[in-house]
């Protein structure tokens, strides 16, 4: 069986139709990427890379999810690669030594007053507000790239802390300092600029 016959057989079996991917999914994938990396050109490139990667690995698609879900998962891994690139300089920072005022120097644990608290955007009125999202995007842009990455992975992607640390190659201490500082800075920015 040659490649074309394999493609046709696989296509019929899994109902995958790459000829319609751009029309059906490109706008969605672009919006997904843009909301996570805030760079239109890079988002376009990621969508193209995603579609190309999907086309190259079409025979691996088993049909256990929709085409949209499959393409989104490919894109998600490509976005994680971008996150890793952006946080490459953060890896070797020992934050309890770099920021001793936040940690007990005997054991490296958080000082009680600086222990990160859970952050939640539960106010549905604010979340649904386009103005709030516009302001949140502006405030996020003011943060260092490593903070943006960790914040988005945790609170927009819903990733587990352990997975974020593994993906970004940082320690849990680094992660919690980054998240804490991102939340403090975002809160200050939102309070300053919110109506």
Secondary structure, DSSP 8 states (H G I E B T S, - for coil): --HHHHHHHHHHHHT--GGGHHHHHHHHHHHHHHHHH--HHHHHHHHHHHHHHHHHTGGG--SSS-HHHHHHHHHHHHHHHHHHHHTGGGTT--HHHHTGGGB-TTT--B-GGG---------HHHHH-HHHHHHHHHHHHTS-HHHHHHHHHHHTS---HHHHHHHHT--HHHHHHHHHHHHHHHHHHHHHH--
